[in-house]
Amino acid sequence: MSKLFKKIFLRETGEFADQLPINEEAELTCFVVEIINFEDLASRLELNILAEIINSFYSKTAAIIMHSGGMVDHFSERCITSFFGMQRKNSVPGRQVVVAAVSLLHTMRAEKFDLKVGIGICRGETFYGSFGSQERAAFTGIGPSVCCARHLAATTPNISLCERFERSIGEVFPPSDFVRCVKHQPLT
């Protein structure tokens, strides 16, 4: 299985592929980064410039996430979904997730194009596995924590910590100009 993961995911993932919770439920931290002003950028920039910005966003975001111990799950137009806690079962990443989010927010704010990014972080039961057809499939995570993190990332250009994440790490992060703790956003 390790060879398959080296092809599908980044090289670093292959080193711990046998430890990943594949096709099973696990308590994971979902970390979603979304370009909130994507439509504005897409409507006023040439497509080759937009592509350059998106690829730079993907590269810088993935590097920060992986450096902080997360695993990039997938890229989709304006958004990157990743997970923390996959490498070591029963590990609860905490401060390093918030440090990654703060670092990422500062990096994106320093870009020459004014990228407004929202970061949503939630922790909870996630089913991580293969989804798709016989011909084409992808590995990804699904569950309420993933939906919550995606919702939080899309709502405001700062870092939104779900109360479930904050409770799970046993640390309270005081509200600031760019970090806020919010109620869990259930599926609607």
matplotlib code that plots the C-alpha trace (Angstrom):
import matplotlib.pyplot as plt

x = [0.0, 2.9, 3.7, 0.1, 0.1, 3.5, 1.8, -1.5, -0.2, 3.0, 6.2, 6.2, 2.9, 4.3, 6.6, 3.6, 1.0, 0.6, -0.4, -3.2, -6.8, -7.9, -11.6, -12.3, -13.4, -10.9, -10.8, -9.1, -8.6, -9.8, -8.0, -9.6, -8.1, -10.3, -9.7, -12.8, -12.3, -11.8, -14.7, -13.4, -9.9, -11.4, -13.5, -10.8, -7.6, -6.3, -6.6, -2.8, -2.3, -5.1, -3.5, -0.2, -1.8, -3.7, -0.6, 1.4, -1.4, -1.4, 2.4, 2.8, -0.2, 0.8, 4.4, 3.2, 0.6, 3.2, 5.9, 3.5, 2.7, -0.5, -1.4, -2.8, -5.9, -7.0, -7.0, -10.2, -10.2, -10.3, -9.8, -7.3, -8.5, -6.0, -6.0, -3.9, -3.6, -3.5, 0.1, -0.3, -3.5, -4.8, -2.6, -4.3, -2.5, -3.1, -0.9, 1.0, -2.3, -3.0, 0.6, 0.3, -2.9, -1.4, 1.7, -0.4, -2.6, 0.4, 2.0, -1.2, -1.6, 1.9, 1.1, 1.2, -2.4, -4.7, -5.6, -8.3, -8.2, -10.4, -9.2, -11.6, -10.4, -12.6, -12.0, -14.2, -15.0, -14.1, -14.4, -11.3, -11.3, -11.6, -14.6, -15.5, -16.1, -14.2, -12.4, -11.6, -11.5, -10.0, -9.0, -10.7, -12.4, -16.1, -18.1, -19.5, -16.1, -15.1, -18.4, -17.9, -14.3, -15.4, -18.2, -15.9, -13.2, -15.8, -17.3, -14.6, -11.0, -9.4, -8.9, -12.1, -11.6, -14.6, -15.3, -14.8, -11.2, -10.5, -12.1, -10.2, -6.8, -7.6, -6.4, -8.3, -7.1, -8.1, -10.0, -7.8, -7.9, -7.5, -8.4, -11.9, -13.6, -17.1, -19.8, -19.7, -21.6, -23.8, -25.0, -28.1]
y = [0.0, 2.4, 2.6, 3.5, 6.3, 7.7, 8.1, 9.5, 11.7, 13.6, 11.6, 12.1, 10.3, 7.0, 6.8, 6.3, 4.9, 1.7, 3.7, 5.7, 5.0, 3.9, 2.9, 3.4, 6.0, 8.0, 11.1, 13.6, 17.4, 18.8, 21.9, 23.7, 26.8, 28.7, 31.7, 33.8, 36.4, 33.8, 35.1, 38.6, 37.4, 35.1, 37.9, 40.5, 38.5, 36.8, 33.1, 32.4, 34.9, 33.3, 29.9, 31.2, 32.6, 29.4, 27.2, 29.5, 29.3, 25.5, 25.3, 27.6, 26.2, 22.6, 23.3, 25.0, 22.2, 19.4, 21.1, 21.3, 17.6, 17.7, 15.7, 17.6, 15.7, 17.5, 20.7, 22.0, 25.3, 27.8, 25.4, 23.0, 20.3, 18.6, 16.5, 16.4, 13.4, 10.7, 9.6, 8.6, 7.1, 8.7, 11.8, 15.1, 17.8, 21.2, 24.2, 23.2, 23.3, 26.9, 27.9, 26.5, 28.5, 31.7, 31.2, 30.5, 33.6, 35.9, 34.3, 34.8, 38.4, 39.2, 38.1, 40.7, 39.8, 40.4, 36.8, 36.8, 33.3, 31.8, 28.9, 26.5, 23.9, 21.2, 17.9, 14.9, 11.5, 11.3, 8.4, 8.4, 6.2, 5.6, 7.2, 7.0, 4.5, 1.5, 3.7, 6.7, 7.1, 9.4, 9.1, 11.7, 12.2, 12.8, 13.6, 16.4, 17.8, 18.1, 19.9, 22.2, 23.1, 23.8, 26.1, 27.9, 28.5, 30.0, 32.5, 35.0, 35.9, 34.8, 31.6, 30.0, 27.2, 25.0, 24.6, 20.8, 21.4, 23.8, 21.3, 18.4, 20.0, 21.4, 24.8, 28.1, 30.5, 34.1, 35.9, 38.2, 40.1, 36.9, 33.9, 33.2, 30.2, 29.4, 26.9, 23.7, 24.1, 21.0, 19.8, 21.6]
z = [0.0, 0.6, -3.1, -3.9, -1.3, -2.6, -6.0, -4.7, -1.9, -1.4, -0.9, 2.9, 3.3, 2.0, 5.0, 7.4, 4.9, 6.9, 10.0, 8.2, 9.2, 5.7, 5.3, 9.0, 11.4, 13.4, 15.6, 13.3, 13.1, 9.8, 8.6, 5.7, 3.9, 1.5, -0.7, 0.2, -2.5, -5.3, -7.4, -7.3, -8.5, -11.1, -12.6, -13.0, -13.7, -16.8, -16.4, -16.6, -13.7, -11.7, -12.3, -11.1, -7.9, -7.2, -7.7, -5.4, -2.8, -3.1, -2.8, 0.2, 2.0, 1.5, 2.7, 5.9, 6.6, 6.0, 8.0, 10.9, 10.8, 8.8, 5.6, 2.6, 1.5, -1.6, -3.6, -5.1, -7.0, -4.1, -1.2, 0.4, 2.8, 5.2, 8.3, 11.4, 13.7, 10.9, 11.4, 15.0, 16.2, 19.4, 19.0, 19.5, 17.6, 19.3, 19.4, 16.2, 14.3, 15.5, 14.8, 11.3, 10.8, 12.1, 9.9, 6.9, 7.5, 7.7, 4.6, 2.5, 3.8, 2.5, -1.0, -3.7, -4.7, -1.7, -1.0, 1.7, 3.2, 5.8, 7.9, 9.6, 12.1, 13.7, 15.4, 15.4, 14.1, 10.4, 8.0, 5.9, 2.9, -0.8, -2.6, -6.2, -9.0, -10.2, -12.8, -10.7, -7.0, -4.4, -0.8, 1.4, 4.7, 5.4, 8.5, 10.5, 11.5, 7.8, 7.0, 10.0, 9.0, 5.4, 6.6, 9.0, 6.4, 4.0, 6.5, 7.4, 6.4, 9.7, 11.7, 13.1, 15.7, 16.4, 20.1, 19.6, 18.6, 21.4, 24.0, 22.6, 23.1, 26.5, 25.7, 25.3, 22.7, 23.5, 20.8, 18.7, 15.5, 13.6, 15.8, 17.0, 18.7, 17.4, 18.1, 16.1, 12.9, 12.5, 9.1, 7.9]

ax = plt.figure().add_subplot(projection="3d")
ax.plot(x, y, z, "-o")
ax.set_aspect("equal")
plt.show()
